Amino acid sequence: MATNADKSKPYIPLSGSATDGWSTEDEATATCFCGAVQLAFPTQGPGLLVSFICNCSDCRKISASMFASNFAVDDKYLKHLRGQENLTAFGQSKTVEAGNKMTNYFCSTCGTLMYRIGVGFPGKSILRIGTIDDFNLAETKLKPTVEQFTKYRPSWLHGAEGVEQHEGGHISSAPKA
């Protein structure tokens, strides 16, 4: 797969079934694997709040990976471009360390987790960096600045370089990055 050496320009490779992802200076898209659900989100403040890595047990289990790379946005700036009716919600509070309910919104066709909302984060949504269509945003505007729940990170996995490290939860109200 070719890469885009100029990280300042969008790089939207074919990944999944959708071919209509886009990125501008202020906004970009996140699309599920099958293309049924697509969101538009802000790529800078005030709508983009923070980008972070989470090693909590919920993020590990729900992502089927050892950690999740996330970003939080103010809900006033999050747009459902298509497929909102195709989202299935599942929420629980039993395994969330703070005891607050987290509700997860999945594409009901392909299963992609598009975002999470939590009682502890009113008015904010937590999206997965892996759903963004412009891959260069993960290297630029959405590059994580915080890694939390490092106490749960496996010993063979080293922390992200150049980001704040926190043993517990740090993103409680999604402060500006």
Solvent accessible surface area in square Angstrom, and as a share of the most:
residue,aa,sasa,rsa
1,M,181,0.81
2,A,81,0.63
3,T,110,0.64
4,N,32,0.16
5,A,101,0.78
6,D,60,0.31
7,K,85,0.36
8,S,97,0.63
9,K,118,0.50
10,P,70,0.44
11,Y,38,0.15
12,I,66,0.34
13,P,20,0.13
14,L,132,0.66
15,S,60,0.39
16,G,21,0.20
17,S,77,0.50
18,A,24,0.19
19,T,118,0.69
20,D,68,0.35
21,G,17,0.16
22,W,87,0.30
23,S,19,0.12
24,T,81,0.47
25,E,123,0.55
26,D,82,0.42
27,E,38,0.17
28,A,0,0.00
29,T,0,0.00
30,A,0,0.00
31,T,11,0.07
32,C,4,0.02
33,F,139,0.58
34,C,38,0.23
35,G,10,0.09
36,A,34,0.26
37,V,0,0.00
38,Q,6,0.02
39,L,0,0.00
40,A,1,0.00
41,F,0,0.00
42,P,11,0.07
43,T,1,0.01
44,Q,74,0.33
45,G,30,0.28
46,P,94,0.59
47,G,0,0.00
48,L,14,0.07
49,L,20,0.10
50,V,3,0.02
51,S,4,0.03
52,F,5,0.02
53,I,18,0.09
54,C,4,0.02
55,N,1,0.00
56,C,19,0.11
57,S,63,0.40
58,D,16,0.08
59,C,6,0.03
60,R,70,0.26
61,K,170,0.72
62,I,46,0.24
63,S,39,0.25
64,A,99,0.76
65,S,56,0.36
66,M,57,0.25
67,F,74,0.31
68,A,4,0.03
69,S,35,0.22
70,N,1,0.00
71,F,0,0.00
72,A,0,0.00
73,V,0,0.00
74,D,29,0.15
75,D,57,0.30
76,K,165,0.70
77,Y,80,0.30
78,L,23,0.12
79,K,100,0.42
80,H,58,0.26
81,L,77,0.38
82,R,83,0.30
83,G,9,0.09
84,Q,103,0.46
85,E,153,0.69
86,N,34,0.18
87,L,28,0.14
88,T,68,0.39
89,A,57,0.44
90,F,120,0.50
91,G,25,0.24
92,Q,48,0.21
93,S,48,0.31
94,K,181,0.77
95,T,69,0.40
96,V,27,0.16
97,E,99,0.45
98,A,81,0.63
99,G,48,0.46
100,N,53,0.27
101,K,97,0.41
102,M,14,0.06
103,T,21,0.12
104,N,4,0.02
105,Y,47,0.18
106,F,45,0.19
107,C,1,0.01
108,S,67,0.43
109,T,94,0.54
110,C,49,0.29
111,G,42,0.41
112,T,31,0.18
113,L,17,0.09
114,M,0,0.00
115,Y,15,0.06
116,R,11,0.04
117,I,61,0.31
118,G,9,0.09
119,V,102,0.59
120,G,27,0.26
121,F,34,0.14
122,P,101,0.63
123,G,48,0.46
124,K,44,0.19
125,S,2,0.01
126,I,11,0.06
127,L,0,0.00
128,R,21,0.08
129,I,13,0.07
130,G,72,0.69
131,T,11,0.06
132,I,8,0.04
133,D,19,0.10
134,D,4,0.02
135,F,80,0.33
136,N,5,0.03
137,L,11,0.05
138,A,37,0.29
139,E,103,0.46
140,T,58,0.34
141,K,69,0.29
142,L,0,0.00
143,K,111,0.47
144,P,24,0.15
145,T,57,0.33
146,V,8,0.05
147,E,5,0.02
148,Q,13,0.06
149,F,21,0.09
150,T,19,0.11
151,K,103,0.44
152,Y,85,0.32
153,R,60,0.22
154,P,20,0.12
155,S,110,0.71
156,W,169,0.59
157,L,45,0.22
158,H,154,0.69
159,G,26,0.25
160,A,35,0.27
161,E,159,0.71
162,G,91,0.87
163,V,19,0.11
164,E,94,0.42
165,Q,81,0.36
166,H,51,0.23
167,E,125,0.56
168,G,24,0.23
169,G,53,0.51
170,H,65,0.29
171,I,8,0.04
172,S,79,0.51
173,S,69,0.44
174,A,4,0.03
175,P,65,0.41
176,K,130,0.55
177,A,71,0.55
